[in-house]
């Protein structure tokens, strides 16, 4: 069964304007003992695909990934949202069972508070530049790139820290799409491809 979020829903909040805004909304939603992914999606506003993409990326990039199954679920959510950005969709389709996935609310709040200064630093580093380069075809390509990273995360769980690094890359790219920073949107995938070329280039042992 699939849940459809309508971006025209009258109760949908406006899209967040920064990573700290996403953090603050997530903290507000994390009340009681458990907070579900659906609670977090509704808090940031399901109409903003980059904001929804940010959520699982932040979860997997932080110590919350230590909770069993979180990296796999987060990677799947990244893959689903990223693929829908790649397809140019304006509505989010996510499985109900994934949205019902719960996290300890107190732990979520603690991690977000601990990383709040990192979010503030990223907000200062990633801002509106070359907005045309963070839309259209480039936006779709970034969505596809993030989807591939998300699909790889369950496998990366067996290699320490790699899933968190991949999630951090997704988070930066999602933030770039959110604030329309075309410079970062172009630079991060380019640097990633360069790193792969250097790693698996002619000097790689055969």
N, C-alpha and C positions, 0 to 999 in steps of 0.2 A: 504494500500500500504506500502511496506517495502523497506527501503533503505539498500543496501549492500555495505559495505566498503571493498575494496580489499587491503589487507596488502601488496601486491606486486606492488601497484600503484607507478609509478616512482616519482610522486610528493609528496608522503607521507613523512613527516619529520621523522627523527630518533626518537626512543622512548625517552622520558625524562628520566633523570638520578636521579632526586630527586623531592621532593615536591616543593621546591622553583623554580625548573625548570618548573614544571607544573604551578605554580602561575605566573611566568614571561611570559610564553606563553599565558596564559589566559588573562593577562593584555594587551598584545600586540594585541590580537584578539578583545578585548573589545573597539572598536572604534565607533565613531558615537553615535547615541542615543540608539540604541538597539544592543544587541549581542545575537545570537541564540545559542542553544545547539550544532547545527551543526558546527557553527563557532569555538566553543571551542573544539569539537571533532577533527576537522581538524587541529587545532593548536597543540594539544598534539600528534597527529598521531594516526589514527584509527587502526593501526596495533598492538598497545599495549593495550590489554584489561585491565590490571591493571590501566594504566593511565586514560583510559576512565571511569573506575569504580571510580577513585578518584574524577572526576569532580562533579558528582551529590552529592557525599558524602560530599565534601567540601561546596557545595552550601547549603545543608540542615543543616550542622553543624554550619553554621555562621548565622548572622542576615538576610541574604538573604532569609532564610526560612520564614521570616515574610511576604514576598510577597504572596498574595493569590494564592493558587494552586501549589506553588513551592514544598512544602513538598510532596504532592501527586505525582507530575510529577517526582520529584527527586527519590522518593521511587520506582516508576515504572521503571525508567531507571536503578536504582541499581539492581532491581529484574531481569530485562532483561539481563544486562551485567553479573551479578553474575551467572545466570543460564547457560549462554553460556560458562563461565569459567568452571562451573561444568561439562558441556558436553564435555569439551576439544576442543571447537571450536577455530579456528585461524582467523575467520572472524567475524565481528560484524554485526548483523542484528538488526536494530532499526526502529520503525515506523516513517514515514516521518513527521506526525503531531507532534510527540514528538520532533524530531530534529528541527522543525521550532519554537518551544517554545522560546519566546524572553524574555530577562531580560534587565533592564536599565543598559547600559554600564557604565555610571558614577558610579552607585552604586556598580557594580561588581568590578571596579577598586579600589574604596574606601575601600571596605571590604577586598580585597586581600592585599592591602597595609597595612591595620591595623593588619592583621594576619600574616604578612610576618615574624615577629620574631618568632611566634609560629611555622611556617613552618621550619625556620632555626633550631629551637630547636629539632623538630621532626627528621629532617635530621641527626642531631648529635646523636640522640638516636636510630634511626632505620637505620641500615647499614648492609652490606653483612656479614652474619653469618650463618653457617649451611645451605648453599644454597640448598642442596638436600632436606631439609625439607620444602622448599618453592616451590616445584615443584611436578609433578606427582599427586599421589592420594591426598596428603595434599592440593595442589593447588585447586583441584576439590572440595574437602570438604569445603575449605574456600569460594570458589565461591558459593556453595550451601547455606552455612551459611549466607553469605551476601545477597543472594537472598531472604531468609526468612525474614531477617531484613528489606529489602526493601519493601516487601509485607506488613509488619506490619506498616510501617511509616504512611500511610494515616489514620489508626486507632489511632496511637499514637499522631496525631495532637490534639486530644481532651484532652490529658494529658500534661500539660506544660513541656517543655524541653525534654521530652522523645524521640521525633523524632530526635532532635539534638544530643542527647547522642548516639542513635543507629547509626546515620550517622557518628559520630566521630569514633565509633568502626570500621565501614566499611572503613573509610578513613585510619586508622592505618593499617588495614589488607591489603588494596589495596597497600599502600606504602610498606608494608613488601613483597608483591609479586613482586612489581616493582623493588625493590633493592635486592631481594632474601635474606631477613632476615628470616631464618627458625626459629630462636629462638622466635621472636615476633609472627610469623605466628602460632606457636604452643601454645605460652603462652596466647595470648589474648582470643581465644575460650575456653581454659581450665579455665581461670579465670572467664569467663562469665558463664560457666556451674557450677563452684563452687559457684558463687553468687546465681544462681537460686536454687541450692541444699540447700544452707543455708536459702534462702527466703521461699522456699516451702517444706522444710524438715519436720521431725517429730514434730518440735516445732510450725509449722504453725497451727493457730487456726482452729478448725473444726466447 
